[in-house]
Amino acid sequence: SHMEEYLVQKSWPSECPDPSCNHISKKEQDYRRYLHDMHHYHKVICVASKEAHKK
């Protein structure tokens, strides 16, 4: 998915993509949970895709 490709390319720590938010996540999993909890992304964002990490 587009989100998986985006996350694989990110470096950590990383800022939230929302311009009105200044949250910084130290790890990918924290970033995923934050997007789900605070910005209401679908719950599948919380689980890393195995295919995305094989690239």
Secondary structure, 3 states (H helix, E strand, C coil): CHHHHHHHHCCCCEECCCCCCCCEECCHHHHHHHHHHHHCCCHHHHCCCHHHHHC
